[in-house]
């Protein structure tokens, strides 16, 4: 990393979701009473529906920019339907926040950032997707996407803390999401990144170190380029399309989500009492709790005893809408291959053969495409039935996604 150190929505109250999913014969979506949550500050949320006049971008619609949004290099090309195309090289977009994120040359305020983008060719080496204050970065490095931050604890010695994941593919929209948390009271600082809902390793500093701020870029964020003013960083722009960018407080809920971001587990983890611990590679943004202690897991399937057995999944960092209105409708598509005699019309004492391993996937669909992803099993069938106790069976798949039409009745597998 190149270093140049300094010397010395309007959104209303957000509602959260508690989804109760019984993954037995019953896959049930409950929309219970939703508690009011504090409204974290959102500093930037733009889909580039506004206009660039000379250097400065003017927001459109309900976009948020608490500060200035300016071009870096040439004016981006506006895309039909929203978003912009960046030319790469010395080009990009700068967001300069009116909020202070630093003091004494250190980034001492945490934040979250998320961006939806697409490339049509492999990014050049060190092409930067997102940067902040000169020493926080997400960039291409060979066949990897590298992310991290640099510190300058002594004023002369630089330390780099970075991790990497596989570089996302071309010609497909991707979502990157990062959270920077500065260490307090001598603790380590961290940077965590997810790509399309899959979390990478966390970059963690030594105790007491904070990301450094480079000269002249205090409170500046780079969209599609590196804001570090060093000459060697001048041509690190990303050639590609940017559809939406958001910067908010570190405890703000994510808003640019893909369909499997909240829960995607294959039941390869373990239960301790009633609480499920996800295995490596599983995604679980929230808590998955069994209604009975220590349910049996075998061959990526969990066996439930019927009756009141099932799971409650409570996602975090997710909102259904504003004020009293739920604006993100949900449905379920329970997915399992099982005996034809196991239907919602069978008696309460019926038993079913165990299905083959398949994942539980839960989440909203708020990406640009209105179509939810395909169900992973072609043998799934489902229909709505009156609520009744679930027969004993094994289960290994439940799927929830937002669709244009809400479904509030319970869904029984058939």
C-alpha positions in Angstrom: 0.0 0.0 0.0 1.2 3.5 -0.8 1.3 5.7 2.3 1.3 9.5 2.7 0.5 10.2 6.3 -0.7 13.4 7.9 1.6 14.9 10.4 0.5 15.5 13.9 -32.1 9.4 3.9 -33.4 11.1 5.4 -34.7 7.8 6.6 -37.5 7.3 9.2 -37.5 4.7 12.0 -36.6 1.3 10.7 -38.4 -2.0 11.5 -36.6 -5.2 12.0 -37.6 -8.7 11.1 -38.1 -11.8 13.3 -38.8 -14.7 11.0 -40.0 -17.9 12.6 -39.3 -20.9 10.4 -40.3 -24.4 11.4 -38.2 -26.6 9.2 -40.2 -29.8 9.7 -43.2 -30.6 7.6 -44.2 -27.0 8.3 -42.1 -24.2 6.8 -43.8 -21.2 8.4 -43.2 -17.5 7.9 -44.4 -15.3 10.8 -44.4 -11.6 10.7 -44.7 -10.7 14.4 -44.8 -7.4 16.2 -41.8 -5.5 15.1 -39.9 -3.3 17.6 -38.7 0.2 16.8 -35.0 0.4 16.3 -32.8 3.4 16.5 -32.1 5.0 13.2 -28.3 5.0 12.5 -27.0 7.8 10.4 -26.7 7.2 6.6 -24.1 9.4 5.0 -24.4 8.3 1.4 -26.9 6.3 -0.6 -26.9 6.9 -4.3 -27.9 5.0 -7.4 -26.7 7.8 -9.7 -30.2 8.7 -10.7 -29.3 12.4 -10.4 -27.0 14.4 -12.6 -23.3 15.4 -12.9 -22.9 19.1 -13.6 -19.3 19.9 -14.2 -17.5 18.3 -11.3 -20.4 17.9 -8.8 -23.1 15.3 -8.6 -26.7 16.4 -7.7 -28.7 13.7 -6.1 -32.0 12.6 -7.5 -35.2 11.2 -5.9 -34.7 10.0 -2.3 -30.9 9.6 -2.7 -28.8 10.7 0.3 -25.5 12.6 0.2 -24.4 14.2 3.5 -21.4 15.9 1.9 -20.3 16.3 -1.7 -20.1 13.8 -4.5 -17.7 14.8 -7.2 -16.1 13.2 -10.3 -12.4 12.3 -10.2 -11.1 12.6 -13.7 -13.7 12.4 -16.5 -17.5 12.6 -15.9 -18.9 9.1 -15.6 -21.2 7.8 -18.3 -24.8 7.4 -17.0 -26.4 4.0 -17.6 -30.0 3.6 -18.7 -32.0 2.3 -15.7 -29.6 3.7 -13.1 -25.9 3.5 -12.4 -22.8 4.8 -14.0 -19.8 3.5 -16.1 -16.3 4.3 -14.9 -13.5 4.4 -17.4 -10.8 3.2 -15.0 -7.3 4.6 -14.9 -7.4 8.0 -13.3 -11.2 8.1 -13.1 -13.6 7.6 -10.3 -16.1 9.3 -7.9 -15.2 11.0 -4.6 -17.6 11.3 -1.6 -16.4 13.9 0.9 -18.5 13.5 4.1 -19.5 16.4 6.3 -19.2 13.9 9.2 -15.8 13.6 10.8 -14.3 10.1 10.7 -10.8 10.9 11.9 -8.7 12.7 14.5 -4.9 13.2 14.8 -4.3 11.4 11.5 -6.2 8.2 12.5 -9.6 6.8 11.4 -11.3 6.8 14.8 -15.0 6.4 13.7 -16.3 3.2 12.3 -18.5 2.9 9.2 -20.2 0.5 6.9 -20.0 0.7 3.1 -21.7 -1.3 0.4 -21.5 -1.2 -3.4 -23.2 -3.0 -6.3 -20.9 -3.2 -9.3 -20.1 -5.1 -12.5 -17.0 -5.6 -14.6 -16.8 -6.8 -18.2 -13.1 -7.7 -18.1 -10.6 -8.7 -15.4 -9.6 -5.5 -13.5 -6.1 -4.3 -13.8 -3.8 -5.0 -10.9 -4.6 -2.9 -7.9 -7.7 -1.4 -9.5 -9.6 -0.2 -6.5 -13.3 -0.8 -6.0 -13.6 1.2 -2.8 -11.2 3.2 -0.7 -11.4 5.5 2.4 -9.1 8.2 3.7 -6.1 6.9 1.9 -5.4 3.7 3.8 -8.6 1.6 3.8 -9.0 -0.3 0.5 -10.8 -3.0 -1.5 -8.9 -3.7 -4.7 -8.0 -6.3 -7.3 -4.6 -8.1 -6.8 -4.0 -10.7 -9.5 -6.8 -13.3 -9.2 -7.8 -12.1 -5.8 -9.9 -9.3 -4.3 -7.7 -7.8 -1.5 -9.1 -5.8 1.3 -7.6 -4.2 4.5 -6.1 -1.1 6.0 -2.7 0.3 6.8 -1.6 1.9 10.1 1.2 4.2 11.1 1.4 3.9 14.9 4.8 5.5 15.4 4.7 8.1 12.7 7.5 6.3 10.7 6.6 2.6 10.7 3.8 1.4 8.5 1.9 -1.9 9.1 -0.5 -3.5 6.5 -3.4 -5.6 7.7 -5.1 -7.3 4.8 -6.9 -10.4 3.6 -8.2 -11.6 0.3 -11.0 -13.6 -1.4 -11.3 -14.9 -5.0 -11.9 -12.1 -7.4 -15.6 -12.0 -8.4 -16.5 -13.0 -12.0 -17.0 -10.6 -14.9 -20.4 -9.8 -16.6 -22.4 -10.4 -13.4 -23.5 -7.9 -10.8 -21.8 -8.3 -7.4 -22.3 -6.7 -4.0 -19.4 -5.9 -1.7 -20.0 -4.9 1.9 -17.4 -3.9 4.4 -17.4 -2.8 8.0 -14.5 -0.9 9.6 -14.4 -0.9 13.4 -11.6 1.2 15.1 -10.2 -0.3 18.2 -11.1 1.5 21.4 -9.2 1.5 24.7 -6.2 -0.2 23.2 -8.1 -2.9 21.3 -7.4 -4.0 17.7 -9.1 -2.4 14.8 -10.9 -4.7 12.2 -12.1 -4.7 8.6 -14.6 -7.3 7.5 -15.7 -7.8 3.9 -18.5 -9.9 2.3 -18.9 -10.5 -1.4 -22.5 -11.5 -2.4 -23.3 -12.3 1.2 -20.3 -14.6 1.7 -17.9 -13.3 4.4 -14.2 -13.3 4.1 -11.7 -13.5 6.9 -11.5 -10.4 9.1 -8.4 -8.2 8.7 -7.3 -7.4 12.3 -4.6 -5.0 13.5 -2.3 -5.2 16.4 -3.7 -3.9 19.6 -4.2 -0.1 19.7 -3.6 0.6 16.0 -6.1 2.6 13.9 -6.1 3.0 10.1 -4.1 6.0 9.1 -5.4 9.1 7.2 -3.4 10.3 4.2 -2.7 14.0 3.5 -5.6 16.0 2.1 -8.2 13.1 2.0 -9.6 13.4 5.5 -13.2 12.1 5.5 -13.0 11.2 1.8 -14.2 8.0 0.2 -13.2 6.7 -3.2 -15.8 5.0 -5.4 -14.1 3.0 -8.1 -10.6 4.5 -7.4 -8.0 5.0 -4.8 -8.2 8.3 -2.9 -4.6 8.0 -1.6 -2.9 11.1 -3.1 0.5 9.4 -3.7 1.5 9.5 -7.3 1.8 5.7 -7.5 -1.9 5.4 -6.7 -3.1 7.8 -9.4 -4.0 5.2 -12.0 -5.8 2.6 -9.8 -9.3 3.3 -11.1 -11.8 0.5 -11.8 -13.2 0.1 -15.3 -16.7 -1.1 -14.8 -20.3 -0.2 -13.9 -21.4 1.0 -10.4 -25.1 0.7 -9.7 -25.4 1.8 -6.1 -23.1 2.9 -3.3 -23.9 3.4 0.4 -21.9 4.6 3.5 -23.5 4.5 6.9 -22.8 4.1 10.6 -21.1 0.8 11.5 -24.3 -0.4 13.2 -26.6 0.5 10.3 -28.5 -2.4 8.7 -27.4 -3.5 5.3 -29.7 -2.4 2.5 -28.1 -3.8 -0.7 -28.8 -7.5 -0.1 -28.7 -10.7 -2.2 -31.2 -13.5 -1.8 -29.1 -15.8 0.4 -27.4 -13.3 2.6 -29.3 -13.8 5.8 -29.1 -17.6 6.2 -27.5 -20.2 4.0 -26.7 -23.4 6.0 -26.3 -27.0 5.0 -26.6 -28.2 8.6 -22.9 -29.0 8.7 -22.6 -27.1 12.0 -23.5 -28.1 15.5 -26.2 -27.5 18.1 -25.2 -26.5 21.6 -28.4 -26.9 23.5 -30.9 -25.1 21.3 -28.4 -22.7 19.6 -26.9 -23.6 16.2 -23.3 -22.7 15.4 -22.6 -22.4 11.7 -19.9 -24.4 10.0 -17.1 -22.8 8.0 -18.6 -21.6 4.7 -22.1 -21.3 6.0 -23.8 -17.9 6.1 -25.9 -17.0 9.2 -26.5 -13.3 9.9 -28.6 -13.8 13.0 -29.4 -16.6 15.4 -30.9 -20.0 14.5 -32.5 -21.6 17.6 -34.1 -25.0 17.8 -37.4 -25.4 19.7 -36.0 -28.6 21.3 -32.5 -29.1 22.7 -29.8 -30.8 20.7 -31.7 -32.0 17.6 -29.9 -34.8 15.8 -27.8 -33.8 12.7 -26.6 -36.5 10.3 -25.5 -36.3 6.7 -26.4 -32.6 6.5 -29.9 -33.2 7.6 -31.5 -32.5 11.0 -34.1 -34.8 12.5 -37.1 -33.2 14.2 -39.7 -34.9 16.4 -42.8 -33.3 15.0 -45.4 -31.5 17.1 -43.9 -28.2 18.1 -40.4 -29.0 16.9 -38.7 -26.6 14.5 -36.4 -23.6 14.4 -36.7 -19.9 15.0 -34.4 -17.8 12.9 -33.9 -14.2 14.0 -31.9 -12.2 11.4 -29.9 -9.1 12.3 -29.0 -6.0 10.3 -32.2 -6.3 8.1 -35.2 -4.2 7.8 -38.6 -4.9 6.2 -39.6 -1.2 5.7 -40.2 2.2 7.2 -42.6 3.2 10.0 -45.6 0.9 10.2 -45.4 -0.3 6.6 -43.8 -3.6 5.7 -42.5 -2.9 2.2 -40.4 -6.1 1.7 -42.9 -9.0 1.3 -41.6 -12.5 1.9 -42.6 -16.0 0.8 -41.2 -19.4 1.6 -40.2 -22.2 -0.8 -39.6 -25.2 1.3 -37.3 -27.6 -0.6 -36.9 -31.4 0.0 -37.3 -34.7 -1.8 -39.3 -37.0 0.4 -41.9 -39.8 0.4 -45.0 -39.1 -1.6 -47.2 -40.1 1.4 -45.9 -37.2 3.4 -48.3 -34.3 2.6 -50.1 -31.7 4.6 -53.2 -34.0 4.4 -51.5 -36.9 6.3 -52.2 -37.7 9.9 -50.2 -36.1 12.6 -48.4 -39.4 13.4 -47.1 -39.9 9.8 -43.4 -40.3 9.4 -41.3 -39.4 6.3 -38.1 -40.7 4.8 -35.1 -38.4 5.3 -34.4 -36.1 2.4 -31.0 -35.9 0.7 -28.8 -33.0 1.9 -29.8 -29.6 0.7 -29.4 -26.1 2.2 -31.6 -23.8 4.1 -31.5 -20.5 2.4 -33.2 -17.4 3.7 -33.1 -13.7 2.6 -34.6 -10.9 0.7 -34.4 -10.2 -3.0 -33.6 -6.5 -3.2 -31.1 -6.6 -6.1 -31.7 -5.0 -9.4 -33.3 -8.1 -10.9 -36.8 -8.7 -9.6 -36.6 -12.4 -10.0 -35.6 -14.5 -7.0 -32.9 -17.1 -7.5 -33.9 -20.6 -8.6 -34.7 -23.2 -6.0 -31.8 -25.6 -5.8 -33.9 -28.8 -5.9 -36.0 -29.6 -8.9 -38.0 -32.1 -6.8 -39.6 -29.5 -4.5 -43.4 -29.2 -4.3 -45.3 -27.0 -2.0 -48.8 -25.7 -1.3 -50.6 -23.8 1.4 -52.6 -25.7 4.1 -54.3 -24.9 7.4 -52.0 -24.8 10.3 -51.6 -28.0 12.2 -48.9 -29.8 14.2 -46.1 -31.1 12.0 -45.5 -34.8 11.5 -42.2 -36.2 12.5 -39.6 -36.1 9.7 -36.2 -35.0 8.7 -35.6 -31.7 7.1 -32.7 -30.0 5.5 -34.0 -27.2 3.3 -36.1 -24.1 3.8 -35.8 -21.0 1.5 -37.3 -17.6 1.9 -37.1 -14.6 -0.4 -38.8 -11.4 -1.0 -41.2 -11.3 -4.0 -43.5 -8.7 -5.5 -46.5 -10.5 -3.8 -46.6 -11.2 -0.1 -47.7 -14.5 1.3 -48.8 -14.5 4.9 -50.4 -17.9 5.3 -48.4 -20.8 6.7 -46.8 -23.1 4.1 -46.9 -26.9 4.5 -44.6 -29.1 2.5 -46.2 -31.6 0.1 
